[in-house]
Amino acid sequence: RGGAIGVVEQSRNAALPEGAIVNAGLGGWQDYAVVHEGMARRVPHLADVPLTAHMSVLGATGLTAYFGLNDIGKPQPGETVVVSAAAGAVGSIVGQLAKLQGCRVIGIAGGPGKCKALLDLGFDGAADYKAPDFADQLKAACPNGIDVYVDNVGGDVTLAVLPLLNRGARLTMCGYIAYYGVGMEGP
């Protein structure tokens, strides 16, 4: 079971004709699926855009990044945006969107390889949460404090960010993976 993009092979619905490309909801990762018309949504054909983009940057992942950053974070050019799990799906998109808006972007990731990948994506800096000097790395990367924090993990990473927040900083709480499985997931 999982999200799927598919091509309609047979249909009884004129709005979803044969050959139409659809987001099949949780149609599953399989060759064929019978999907109720209420679960299928037509996907616009965009030249030079792979269909897989509708499952990532043009899908829920991209929407989470876009609206979390812009509707809640409200970044302004020149501000410092910090994003945890920055090498992940949502975090990497958040960082790139913030750069496009003229922000200084610092990513938090686990390990030197992921931190280098962030710099290759155009992030202004990166801090390795697995390193013993993580808090010092983060502080050095944010000499003027943090204006927007997009939190994808919670836990010790967030605790290292909090003292660096500027007055009026905005926080987007997207995920708290540090708390999953320990009884703090919520109701």
N, C-alpha and C positions, 0 to 999 in steps of 0.2 A: 504494500500500500504506500502510495506517495503521490506527490504532485506530478501531473503529466500534461504534455502538449501532444496533440494528435491530429490526424487528418480524418475527416468524416468519410467512412467507407459506405455506409448506408444510413438513410435518415427518413423519418416520416414528418420532419419539421421543415417547412419552407425557409425558415430563418437560418437553418443549419444544413445547407445542401451538401450533397456529396462533393468531396474535394475541399470543403471549407477547413481551415485550420482553427482548432479550438483549444482553449485551456480546459482540460477535462477534469478539473478539480483534483480529487484524490482517486483518479481513475486507475492508478497503479502503474508500475513499471513492467509492462507486458506488451506483447504484439497487438492484441486486440482487447477491447473492453466495451461492455454495454453500459452507456452512461445516460442517465436521465437528462432530458433537455434542460432542466433547471440547474444542473451541475455544470453544463458546458457553456462557455463564453467564447464568442468569436475573437480571434486574435488578428489584429490588423497586419496586413503584409507590408513590411517596411523594407524598401530596397537596401541591400547591403547590411541588413541586420539579421544575425542568425536567430533562428527560432528559440534557441536556448536562452537568449536574452530575456524572453518573456517569463522565464522561470527564475531569473536573477535580477539584473539591474532594472528591467522593465516590469518586474513582478513584485511580489511581497517584500523581497529583500531590499530592492531599490526604494520602494515606497516607505518602508520602515526607516531607512537611512535619510531619505529626503525630508519626510515630515517630522521625524524626530529632531533632526538638525535645524530645520527652518521654522517649523511652527512652535517648537519649544525652546530651542537654543537661540534662535534669532541672531545669528552671527553677523557682525559688522566688519567691513574691511579693516585690516590692521589688528583685529583682536586675536588672542591666542585660543585655539580650540584644541582640546586634548580628547582623544578617543581611546578607550580600552578595547581590547580584542581587535586592534586596528588592522591586523593581518587577516582577519576573518571576513566573511561575506559582507555583513552590514558595515563593519568598521572601516574597511578599505574604501567603500563607496562614500561614507561620511567624510573621510579625509580628503578625497578627491573633490567632492562637492564644496567643502570648506575652502580648499585651495582656489577653486574657480571663483569664489566670492571674495578673494583677496585676504584671506585669513592666514595667520601663521599656524601651522598644524603640527602637533606633536602626537605621535602614535605610541601606544603601549602594547608590547607584544612579548611573547616568550621565546627567548633565544636570540643569539646574534644573527642567524640567518633570516629570521622573520623581521628583525629590526632593519637589516640591510634592504630587504625587499620593500619596506615602507619608504626608505630613502629613495630607492629606485622608482617608486610610484610618484615621487615629488613631495613627500612629507618633509617638513623642515627639520625634524628631529625625531628620535625614537628613544624609548627607555625600555630596558629588558626587565620585566617583573620577576624573572627567575634569578637575576643577578643579586648578589648580597648587597650591593650598593644601589639598588633600584631607586630608593627614595632620593638619594643624592643625584642620580642620573636625571630623574624627573625634575628636581629643583633646578639643576643646571640648565636643562632644556627650556625651562619656563622662568627666565630671570625677572620678567615683569608680571608674573602670576598667570592665572588661568581665568579666562572670561566665559568659556563654554566648555562643559565637560559632558561628553556622551559616554555614558556608563553602560557597558555591555556585560559586566562581570560581578560587580559588587566586591565584598570582602576586603582583604588586605590592600588590594589595588586601589579601591576607592578611599580607604583610610589614608593612603599615601597622598592622594590628590587633594583631599579636603583642606589641609592647612595652606595649600597654595592658591585657593580660590580668591579672586578679587571681590571686593564689595560689588554687589549687583550681578554676580556671576549667575549663569543659568545652567541647570543640570537636567539632562535628559536621561531618564532611567529606562533603559531598553531591556536589559537582562540582568539576572542576578545568579549566574551559574555557580558562583562560589557557595551559594546556599542551597542548591538543588540536592535533594537526597538527605538533608540533615534536619528536616522537619520545619524549615522556615520558608517554604514555598508560598505560603498564603493559604486562604480558605480552599 
